Amino acid sequence: MAGEVAMEAQEKEAQVAAWLKKIFGDHPIPQYEVNPRTTEILHHLSERNRVRDRDVHLVIEDLKQKASEYESEAKHLQDLLMESVNFSPANLSSTGSNYLNALVDSAVALETKDTSLASFIPAVNNLTSDLFRTKSKNEEIKLELAKLEKNLTATLVLEKCLREDLKKAELHLSTERAKVDNRLQNMDFLKAKSEEFRCGIRAAEEKLSARGMDTSLSHQSLVALSEKLAELKRQTIPLKKKLESYLDLMPNPSLAQVKIEEAKRELDTIEAELTKKVDMMQL
């Protein structure tokens, strides 16, 4: 088995060498590494080249045969013309030769089997049909092109509008961004001021506390008192309404005088206490 494989490889190498010698002729064969893989590739190429050469040779032989047949047919027709009407293309004038060449060229262009009217008319009809089909196709293409141009125009207009909207949006975004930046700066400033006021309030509270300020005068206490005062005012609303029902009654002068004096003393006490607290806050 191994001997058969070796003989087959040697045979392929010999075929490859012969093929390369045939290809390059008198020119030196390029150096290449001889191994099973390169031998197999070159052998495959040589086989394909041999098949191609054979096909080309067959085509050449067929063309030679057809050329010989055409020459024989042309000679037969020339002899027939000479025998029947004593006419030869060589006896034609230059104008007649031009007409004859034009006739031959037309037959070749129309791919007719001969130059008879029976061959020319169907060929011309087919060419006319092709022309009408081409014109119809051209009209369809023109309509399609017009639609595309219309769509393109609409697309360009839409693109222009979108670009303008985009510019407006970018301008608006830039304006809003500037506003946001300004607000952020203001916010940072307000935060810094708030922190500054908070520190100032804390320092003032500590200073006032060190001086023995009553805790009831602190901001939290005053806020609580304000809320309590608002609640008391809310609670006095129904009492005021109830009191209004007694305003039409005949008052007791002596009792009213006592109440007025009590209210004046209470008001004086509140004003004195408030003045004292305000003075302490200004220290």
Secondary structure, DSSP 8 states (H G I E B T S, - for coil): -HHHHHHHHHHHHHHHHHHHHHHHTTS-------SHHHHHHHHHHHHHHHHHHHHHHHHHHHHHHHHHHHHHHHHHHHHHHHHHH---GGGS-HHHHHHHHHHHHHHHHHT-SSSSHHHHHHHHHHHHHHHHHHHHHHHHHHHHHHHHHHHHHHHHHHHHHHHHHHHHHHHHHHHHHHHHHHHHHHHHHHHHHHHHHHHHHHHHHHHHHHTT--GGGSHHHHHHHHHHHHHHHHHHHHHHHHHHTTTTS---HHHHHHHHHHHHHHHHHHHHHHHHHHHHHH-
